[in-house]
Each structure stands twice: as C-alpha cells, then as structure tokens.
Amino acid sequence: MTIDDSLAALLPASILLLIDLIGLTETLLLVESYGGTAIWIPKKSRPGHPVAEVVGAVAFAKLCSYAGDTYLDIPLCKRAARTLKDQNILAESELLTDCELARKYRTTERTIRRIRARLGGVKVPDNLDLFDDFLTTP
C-alpha cells in the first residue's frame, strides 16, 4: 500500500515517520487501535505486548529500537480520515442512494448532499419526473 502526496499533506509528521519506520498498514492499525492516546514503548520487544499484537512482532521490534523507553503519542489523523471518507462517499454516490450512504457512513442524508456539493459531485435524482414520459409521447 502506498500513500499519495495529497493525503500525505494531511497527515501529521509523526505519522509520516511511522509509515517510513514500520509501514503504512501497520501504522494504520496503530492509529485505529491507539489514535488519540500515548502508548508506552519498552526498550526491548517482547512477545504478547498489546502493541505487538496490533502491529506484529517485526514492526513492534522496530518501534522498540526507535522509541524504546518512551511514550509515543499516536494522533487521530482526523483531517486525513475525513478527507478519505468524503472521497469515498463521492465515489460511491454513483452506486448507492443518499440513504444507503448515510447508513453506511453513520451520518445524515443532508451531510451526504453537502459533501457531494462541496466536492463538486452531481447526483442524478433517484426519481424521474412523472410527466417526462407523458410530455414526450405523441
């Protein structure tokens, strides 16, 4: 998995450093599990450590050698997460109704419409005009 420049610009420097150190997938797992908190990183990697269970033994060993014996602040990455979510909503709006998108992303239909309007997506109405067929028929 790679990260593009536009998304990298939204991420905190500490997350970019973690991506370089342990990899994107492992960093995403770390943010998902510990985002918004500080976690203790021991000097030596030991099997069964809660962080090792999340990111794997190899990535945890790299964390220990880099930041051992310190607390490591894991940011929430809200800006990047919101941007990705909004881009996904726009991409999926071709396939799903506003109601389905709102349920999937646990938000309101009005928010879905606002996101689409902000990003420039145009939604074709779900219902055709009742009189279109009537007026075009001879």
Summary of the structure (lengths in Angstrom):
residues: 138
radius of gyration: 21.9
end to end distance: 56.7
largest distance: 82.3
contacts: 324
relative contact order: 0.11
helix: 58%
strand: 7%
